[in-house]
Amino acid sequence: MVVRTRDLAHLKASTGRAVQLTNVTSGLTALESKVAAAANQSGSVQTALSQSSQQAAALQAKANALEATVAAFNSTQAAALLAADQATAKQLASLVAANQTFGQDIAALKVDSQQCHCTQELSALNATASAGTTAGAANAAAIAAVNASVASLASAEVQRAAAVATLGASVATLNTTVAAIDLGLYFKKTDAIDAATLGSVAAALYLRKRVVPYSYQTRTTGAFGGRAAGDTLCQAATTRPSGLLQARAFVSVDASDAITGFPAKYGVPINLPIESPGSVVVAGNWTQLLGGSIRVTLNDAGVAGGLWYSGSNSDGSARSSNCNGWTSSNPADVGATGDCLQTNTQWLDSLTPVTCNSNNVLLCIAF
């Protein structure tokens, strides 16, 4: 009876150890689940890696504690347990095998932890963040440049608006000035215009610059009114060539207003041929016109015939014989004339002044 009681006690102790082993097995199973979860989480970014590392450290501590417990258990009680109960010994062998598997799992977990590429991923993430910071700085610089460009454009727009306002004021002034110009002084309003001719003048003549002498339609005394009145008569003459804007009385009034000074004073071109209204060339240019002879008489060129009031010497300079500045028709006054029938110097100075009450040609020039 005593022996049975001892066996019973021993059996109870063995049963308690079996329960402990069962608990250990359950703990190992739970631990394997945690290890699997930790392995699955090992591929995360920086936050997951930190958590996985902490869990691995905790698991490692538990594993180390379990290994120590198992080692102590094996060294102190395994022999007695195997001797007392064969079945318990088999369970212990299974526990040892399970413990070895667990050790392998722990080793694998350590390897996985060491082989984790999270550091590389974090490095790549840091590089991306650094690149993003650099790009942000570049974007800020670009925005600053755009803002500067916008400011420059705004300034340019203000300047453009001011220029437009100034131009508008200039245009308004120009419109006022143009409106005040009497274009009738430059164009004959009675000219007929069609596709073939412009005021009875071929269109080609409007495109070709020229200097044209012509005569006022009626003869006059020496009192035709001086420079201003003489120019007005020539501008309004029915014989004035069309297509030429300027017209002057071809006469010397005084030393400051002589034929020889027409280019400087009135802008007569000096490099164009001198032609009659019918396009007969009288002289090759202004210098030849006043050079002592002309190619053809004014009469033969169809300009005029007889004498014309010139008030000039043979070189185009002014003479004192000018009917008192072309304001006198007094027979006591005389005026210098040119001869339309001559090609030598007498075409400009006939050497025979006439009385100012005589009717002679008023010669004009258009250009």
PyMOL commands that set and color helices and strands:
alter all, ss='L'
color gray80, all
select helices_A, chain A and resi 2-41+46-84+86-114+118-179+183-185+203-207+226-236+259-266+286-289+323-326+345-347
alter helices_A, ss='H'
color red, helices_A
select strands_A, chain A and resi 197-198+201-202+212-215+247-249+274-275+281-283+307-309+334-335+337-339+354-355+363-366
alter strands_A, ss='S'
color yellow, strands_A
deselect
rebuild
show_as cartoon
